[in-house]
Amino acid sequence: MHTNPDPCSHGLWAASAPPAPEAPPLQGHHVVDVAIVGAGFTGLSAALHLAEGGASALVLEAMDIGFGGSGRNVGLINAGMWVMPSSLPAVLGPVHGERLLERLGHGPSVVFDLIARHGIACEAERNGTLHCAVGRAGWREIGARAREWQALGAPVELLDAATAARLTGTSAFTGALLDRRAGTLQPLAYARGLARAAQAAGAALHARSPVTGLRDEGTHWRLTTAQGATVDARWVLVATNAYSAPDGLWPGLDSEIVHLPYFNLATRPLGERERATILPQRQGAWDTHPVLSSFRLDAAGRLIFGSVGALHGAGHAIHRDWGRRALARLFPALRGIDFEHAWYGHIGMTRNALPRLHRLARNTWSFSGYNGRGIAPGTVFGRELARLVLGQQGEADMALPVTPVQAVPLRRVREAGYEIGARAMHLTHARW
Ligand SMILES: Cc1cc2nc3c(=O)[nH]c(=O)nc-3n(C[C@H](O)[C@H](O)[C@H](O)COP(=O)(O)OP(=O)(O)OC[C@H]3O[C@@H](n4cnc5c(N)ncnc54)[C@H](O)[C@@H]3O)c2cc1C
């Protein structure tokens, strides 16, 4: 996926993030304990925790730090997955189901604690998130979610339509689920901050160093970059997730991910009067519609509005025009407002909407498929990989069961379906 047609656009996040730390392309030959491929939340969290644990870790990134989903996302720090909490034990079995719920339920705390501990400047705010209900079906969905999380002791609250309108600034919703564990951040700034913290702990980071070869040498693995540099490592962590190249590093790894395009549009900073009514308490929000949309404010008060679709080819104008119309309908005070930034990325979906943990080969591991929930899971799973390598956690203690790589049938058709469906929805005004 690092041949994205618009490879350099990280929109607002690139414009407002602190600069990336120095990470020159790898040259020469190196010997380390752990080589990590991919500098997103997963790879960077692994590198940081490995270095803190005393292992030598070297990260190789094909493009730039945070180039993949980590530098493009909405910035909602969620607790848990998309799937209903009750379905996790049913799908993963009671041990892993409950363990995943527990670990991801605490995921936002892991992120906020790391940010505080390393002083990462990434606009982090823990004001909660609002899962906004569309129509009666949406209200039933969030009601069920609220009951299930509350039964697990989570601090979530079901809000009626009037309260949802007061907290969002629009009367479009029939209610909302407020999750006080959650919050928002500037995702590229968080990735760069993690990278800086990993370097400070002793990890080596190299951008513009695509790994093109991975060979088992018996006692260690040899990684080769496109420029011919080499790394010998006892352990390899493949953290390329939805940005694995189709002809990628590990055969088949890309084939289990269905890429869902998702775009974001950011306005100018809103004025004080607009901010008094639109997300006045600054929660991050998204809705229950099947072609969902999301909205949140950044630190400067820009409204960031997103939905399914690729800002590519004809889709660019279709999705952007829809964004303008939809904002005007949701927030009439913003009629006529334009967008200062527009960007998109690919969310890695899996067949059962749950992430994957693979032992690809001896001492070679991978987490992937976060289904649009990657800030907290990527941070938590990266830490789990580090603990596994450091011997602090066994395979049986991981958050997920180890499964084989399994291709999704008709993957390209499904991917095309996402984009066609989103364009149809955005052209026909079928929403808002
Ligand atoms: C538009 C969008 C919105 C999203 N919104 C949210 C949200 O609000 N909240 C949330 O929690 N999650 C969200 N997500 C999901 C989240 O961003 C991802 O799950 C998360 O960033 C994945 O992190 P990662 O480190 O596993 O992978 P990535 O960040 O994708 O990193 C993988 C890296 O591997 C590199 N790479 C690939 N191949 C090679 C190679 N051969 N050699 C070296 N490097 C290689 C890539 O260049 C890339 O930088 C969103 C995703 C997108 C795209």
The ligand as an SDF file (V2000), in Angstrom:
LIG
                    3D

 53 58  0  0  0  0  0  0  0  0999 V2000
   -8.6620    7.4910    7.5730 C   0  0  0  0  0  0  0  0  0  0  0  0
   -8.5100    6.6440    8.7980 C   0  0  0  0  0  0  0  0  0  0  0  0
   -9.2180    6.9590    9.9550 C   0  0  0  0  0  0  0  0  0  0  0  0
   -9.0210    6.2070   11.1290 C   0  0  0  0  0  0  0  0  0  0  0  0
   -9.5880    6.6510   12.2960 N   0  0  0  0  0  0  0  0  0  0  0  0
   -9.2150    6.0580   13.4680 C   0  0  0  0  0  0  0  0  0  0  0  0
   -9.6130    6.6160   14.7010 C   0  0  0  0  0  0  0  0  0  0  0  0
  -10.2580    7.6700   14.7830 O   0  0  0  0  0  0  0  0  0  0  0  0
   -9.2630    5.9650   15.8390 N   0  0  0  0  0  0  0  0  0  0  0  0
   -8.4990    4.8240   15.8120 C   0  0  0  0  0  0  0  0  0  0  0  0
   -8.2050    4.2760   16.8850 O   0  0  0  0  0  0  0  0  0  0  0  0
   -8.0830    4.2940   14.6460 N   0  0  0  0  0  0  0  0  0  0  0  0
   -8.4020    4.8840   13.4780 C   0  0  0  0  0  0  0  0  0  0  0  0
   -7.9450    4.3810   12.2970 N   0  0  0  0  0  0  0  0  0  0  0  0
   -7.1320    3.1470   12.3170 C   0  0  0  0  0  0  0  0  0  0  0  0
   -5.7070    3.3980   12.7280 C   0  0  0  0  0  0  0  0  0  0  0  0
   -5.2010    4.5510   12.1100 O   0  0  0  0  0  0  0  0  0  0  0  0
   -4.8550    2.1780   12.3410 C   0  0  0  0  0  0  0  0  0  0  0  0
   -5.4520    1.0100   12.8240 O   0  0  0  0  0  0  0  0  0  0  0  0
   -3.4760    2.2830   12.9430 C   0  0  0  0  0  0  0  0  0  0  0  0
   -2.8640    3.4870   12.5660 O   0  0  0  0  0  0  0  0  0  0  0  0
   -2.6170    1.1010   12.5160 C   0  0  0  0  0  0  0  0  0  0  0  0
   -1.3240    1.3080   13.0200 O   0  0  0  0  0  0  0  0  0  0  0  0
   -0.1600    0.3450   12.5650 P   0  0  0  0  0  0  0  0  0  0  0  0
    1.0740    0.8270   13.2090 O   0  0  0  0  0  0  0  0  0  0  0  0
   -0.5410   -1.0710   12.8620 O   0  0  0  0  0  0  0  0  0  0  0  0
   -0.0870    0.4820   10.9870 O   0  0  0  0  0  0  0  0  0  0  0  0
    0.2410    1.7660   10.0810 P   0  0  0  0  0  0  0  0  0  0  0  0
    0.1360    3.0220   10.8290 O   0  0  0  0  0  0  0  0  0  0  0  0
   -0.5680    1.6400    8.8310 O   0  0  0  0  0  0  0  0  0  0  0  0
    1.7850    1.5750    9.7460 O   0  0  0  0  0  0  0  0  0  0  0  0
    2.2700    0.6140    8.8710 C   0  0  0  0  0  0  0  0  0  0  0  0
    3.5570    1.1700    8.2940 C   0  0  0  0  0  0  0  0  0  0  0  0
    4.2690    0.1190    7.6200 O   0  0  0  0  0  0  0  0  0  0  0  0
    4.9860    0.7130    6.5590 C   0  0  0  0  0  0  0  0  0  0  0  0
    5.3970   -0.3410    5.6400 N   0  0  0  0  0  0  0  0  0  0  0  0
    4.6380   -1.1090    4.8330 C   0  0  0  0  0  0  0  0  0  0  0  0
    5.4060   -1.9830    4.1550 N   0  0  0  0  0  0  0  0  0  0  0  0
    6.6840   -1.7750    4.5400 C   0  0  0  0  0  0  0  0  0  0  0  0
    7.9370   -2.3540    4.1790 C   0  0  0  0  0  0  0  0  0  0  0  0
    8.0130   -3.3510    3.2930 N   0  0  0  0  0  0  0  0  0  0  0  0
    9.0650   -1.8680    4.7510 N   0  0  0  0  0  0  0  0  0  0  0  0
    9.0160   -0.8800    5.6740 C   0  0  0  0  0  0  0  0  0  0  0  0
    7.8430   -0.2930    6.0350 N   0  0  0  0  0  0  0  0  0  0  0  0
    6.6920   -0.7350    5.4880 C   0  0  0  0  0  0  0  0  0  0  0  0
    3.9990    1.7170    5.9770 C   0  0  0  0  0  0  0  0  0  0  0  0
    4.6420    2.7000    5.1850 O   0  0  0  0  0  0  0  0  0  0  0  0
    3.3440    2.2600    7.2440 C   0  0  0  0  0  0  0  0  0  0  0  0
    3.9400    3.4650    7.6860 O   0  0  0  0  0  0  0  0  0  0  0  0
   -8.1490    5.0800   11.1010 C   0  0  0  0  0  0  0  0  0  0  0  0
   -7.4770    4.7340    9.9310 C   0  0  0  0  0  0  0  0  0  0  0  0
   -7.6270    5.5160    8.7930 C   0  0  0  0  0  0  0  0  0  0  0  0
   -6.8520    5.1530    7.5830 C   0  0  0  0  0  0  0  0  0  0  0  0
  1  2  1  0
  2  3  1  0
  2 52  2  0
  3  4  2  0
  4  5  1  0
  4 50  1  0
  5  6  2  0
  6  7  1  0
  6 13  1  0
  7  8  2  0
  7  9  1  0
  9 10  1  0
 10 11  2  0
 10 12  1  0
 12 13  2  0
 13 14  1  0
 14 15  1  0
 14 50  1  0
 15 16  1  0
 16 17  1  0
 16 18  1  0
 18 19  1  0
 18 20  1  0
 20 21  1  0
 20 22  1  0
 22 23  1  0
 23 24  1  0
 24 25  2  0
 24 26  1  0
 24 27  1  0
 27 28  1  0
 28 29  2  0
 28 30  1  0
 28 31  1  0
 31 32  1  0
 32 33  1  0
 33 34  1  0
 33 48  1  0
 34 35  1  0
 35 36  1  0
 35 46  1  0
 36 37  1  0
 36 45  1  0
 37 38  2  0
 38 39  1  0
 39 40  1  0
 39 45  2  0
 40 41  1  0
 40 42  2  0
 42 43  1  0
 43 44  2  0
 44 45  1  0
 46 47  1  0
 46 48  1  0
 48 49  1  0
 50 51  2  0
 51 52  1  0
 52 53  1  0
M  END
$$$$
